[in-house]
Amino acid sequence: DIQMTQSPSSLSASIGDRVTITCRASQSISSYLNWYQQEPGKAPKLLIYAASGLQSGVPSRFSGSGSGTDFTLTISSLQPEDFATYYCQQSYSNLITFGQGTRLEIK
Amino acid sequence: EVQLVESGGGLVKPGGSLRLSCAASGFTFTTYTIYWVRQAPGKGLEWVSSIGSRATYIFYADSVKGRFTISRDNAKNSLYLQMNSLAAEDTAMYYCARGRGGTTPIDSWGQGTLVTVSS
């Protein structure tokens, strides 16, 4: 199976900060990398698909980049509603795998 | 509006069985791959199983292979997960979700149903 490793596991930041979360795949997954946001007690929500595609309705402060094995999710200016947990997920393989998550907390 | 509504969760003893259901509405069910993804309390997301739009392909995570069976009834816009030989490590919120399959993302999720395996 393809292993997905996110870093950091948790992150403290302030409103207005620029934040970057990284995700590394154990083998090349081309651009088949998706990012999800999960607020406490809620279902995950798709933010970014195919490494850099912005899902409809998602604010433009979210962006993604990368290909092969290394990917990043960037939030350009943190808003209060962005404090949540973020997961990367590879869809290169039929055996889907997620990263372990990055918890974004208010500093 | 896309809706995926899970049901069937509850408390079950180790070694027991449970059948989860997912009722879909607001989209053409027969054109989507449907997934089960679970999340143990306080833990991350774990993919469990996928079934193609016509059930022509089915995949399972190693952790549930041989114990869980995914199925769908396209006439009823419904998805199912039969879970047998349940163990404590199967305790989780189980989410039903949809996507276009293949390399495409999971684009919509239900709110989940909680399965607790405990004596």
Interface residues (C-beta under 8 A of the other chain):
Chain A: D1 Y32 N34 Y36 Q38 K42 A43 P44 K45 L46 Y49 A50 Q55 Y87 Q89 S91 Y92 N94 L95 I96 T97 F98 G99 Q100 G101
Chain B: Y35 V37 G44 L45 E46 W47 S50 Y57 F59 A61 D62 Y95 G99 G102 T103 T104 P105 I106 D107 S108 W109 G110 Q111 G112
